[in-house]
Amino acid sequence: MRSGYGQPEIDQGVNYLAGVWHHPLLALDAVSDFIVIDRKGPGLNCDEVMLEPAGLIASIKL
Protein backbone atom coordinates (compact mmCIF):
# COMPACT_ATOMS: atom_id res chain seq x y z
CA MET A 1 0.00 0.00 0.00
CA ARG A 2 1.82 3.02 -1.22
CA SER A 3 -0.21 5.54 0.77
CA GLY A 4 0.46 3.85 4.11
CA TYR A 5 -1.42 1.25 6.06
CA GLY A 6 -5.19 0.90 5.91
CA GLN A 7 -6.35 1.79 2.40
CA PRO A 8 -5.07 0.13 -0.79
CA GLU A 9 -4.56 2.06 -4.01
CA ILE A 10 -7.17 1.51 -6.76
CA ASP A 11 -4.50 0.08 -9.10
CA GLN A 12 -2.93 -2.20 -6.48
CA GLY A 13 -2.73 -5.95 -7.06
CA VAL A 14 -1.79 -9.04 -5.07
CA ASN A 15 0.63 -11.68 -6.33
CA TYR A 16 0.66 -15.06 -4.57
CA LEU A 17 3.81 -17.15 -4.91
CA ALA A 18 3.71 -20.77 -6.06
CA GLY A 19 2.48 -23.10 -3.33
CA VAL A 20 0.91 -20.34 -1.21
CA TRP A 21 -2.51 -21.21 0.19
CA HIS A 22 -4.96 -18.33 0.43
CA HIS A 23 -8.63 -17.74 1.13
CA PRO A 24 -10.91 -17.06 -1.85
CA LEU A 25 -11.52 -13.41 -2.68
CA LEU A 26 -14.29 -11.83 -0.64
CA ALA A 27 -15.61 -8.40 0.20
CA LEU A 28 -16.85 -7.28 3.60
CA ASP A 29 -19.64 -4.75 4.05
CA ALA A 30 -20.09 -3.92 0.33
CA VAL A 31 -20.50 -5.49 -3.09
CA SER A 32 -17.16 -5.53 -4.94
CA ASP A 33 -15.86 -6.66 -8.32
CA PHE A 34 -12.70 -8.75 -8.61
CA ILE A 35 -10.61 -9.73 -11.61
CA VAL A 36 -8.36 -12.78 -11.64
CA ILE A 37 -5.60 -13.02 -14.23
CA ASP A 38 -4.14 -16.45 -14.92
CA ARG A 39 -0.88 -17.22 -16.67
CA LYS A 40 -0.61 -18.68 -20.15
CA GLY A 41 1.06 -21.95 -20.89
CA PRO A 42 0.54 -25.68 -20.63
CA GLY A 43 -0.10 -27.58 -17.44
CA LEU A 44 -2.08 -26.98 -14.30
CA ASN A 45 -1.11 -24.01 -12.16
CA CYS A 46 -3.88 -23.99 -9.58
CA ASP A 47 -4.68 -26.65 -6.98
CA GLU A 48 -8.27 -26.43 -5.76
CA VAL A 49 -9.39 -28.23 -2.62
CA MET A 50 -13.11 -28.47 -1.90
CA LEU A 51 -13.98 -28.56 1.81
CA GLU A 52 -17.22 -29.51 3.47
CA PRO A 53 -19.03 -26.53 5.01
CA ALA A 54 -18.25 -26.28 8.72
CA GLY A 55 -21.00 -23.82 9.61
CA LEU A 56 -22.71 -20.58 8.71
CA ILE A 57 -21.88 -17.10 9.96
CA ALA A 58 -25.10 -15.06 9.86
CA SER A 59 -23.51 -11.70 10.70
CA ILE A 60 -20.28 -10.20 11.94
CA LYS A 61 -19.89 -6.96 13.88
CA LEU A 62 -16.58 -5.33 13.06
C-alpha positions as CSV (number, residue, x, y, z in Angstrom):
1,M,0.0,0.0,0.0
2,R,1.8,3.0,-1.2
3,S,-0.2,5.5,0.8
4,G,0.5,3.9,4.1
5,Y,-1.4,1.2,6.1
6,G,-5.2,0.9,5.9
7,Q,-6.3,1.8,2.4
8,P,-5.1,0.1,-0.8
9,E,-4.6,2.1,-4.0
10,I,-7.2,1.5,-6.8
11,D,-4.5,0.1,-9.1
12,Q,-2.9,-2.2,-6.5
13,G,-2.7,-5.9,-7.1
14,V,-1.8,-9.0,-5.1
15,N,0.6,-11.7,-6.3
16,Y,0.7,-15.1,-4.6
17,L,3.8,-17.1,-4.9
18,A,3.7,-20.8,-6.1
19,G,2.5,-23.1,-3.3
20,V,0.9,-20.3,-1.2
21,W,-2.5,-21.2,0.2
22,H,-5.0,-18.3,0.4
23,H,-8.6,-17.7,1.1
24,P,-10.9,-17.1,-1.9
25,L,-11.5,-13.4,-2.7
26,L,-14.3,-11.8,-0.6
27,A,-15.6,-8.4,0.2
28,L,-16.8,-7.3,3.6
29,D,-19.6,-4.8,4.0
30,A,-20.1,-3.9,0.3
31,V,-20.5,-5.5,-3.1
32,S,-17.2,-5.5,-4.9
33,D,-15.9,-6.7,-8.3
34,F,-12.7,-8.8,-8.6
35,I,-10.6,-9.7,-11.6
36,V,-8.4,-12.8,-11.6
37,I,-5.6,-13.0,-14.2
38,D,-4.1,-16.4,-14.9
39,R,-0.9,-17.2,-16.7
40,K,-0.6,-18.7,-20.1
41,G,1.1,-22.0,-20.9
42,P,0.5,-25.7,-20.6
43,G,-0.1,-27.6,-17.4
44,L,-2.1,-27.0,-14.3
45,N,-1.1,-24.0,-12.2
46,C,-3.9,-24.0,-9.6
47,D,-4.7,-26.6,-7.0
48,E,-8.3,-26.4,-5.8
49,V,-9.4,-28.2,-2.6
50,M,-13.1,-28.5,-1.9
51,L,-14.0,-28.6,1.8
52,E,-17.2,-29.5,3.5
53,P,-19.0,-26.5,5.0
54,A,-18.2,-26.3,8.7
55,G,-21.0,-23.8,9.6
56,L,-22.7,-20.6,8.7
57,I,-21.9,-17.1,10.0
58,A,-25.1,-15.1,9.9
59,S,-23.5,-11.7,10.7
60,I,-20.3,-10.2,11.9
61,K,-19.9,-7.0,13.9
62,L,-16.6,-5.3,13.1
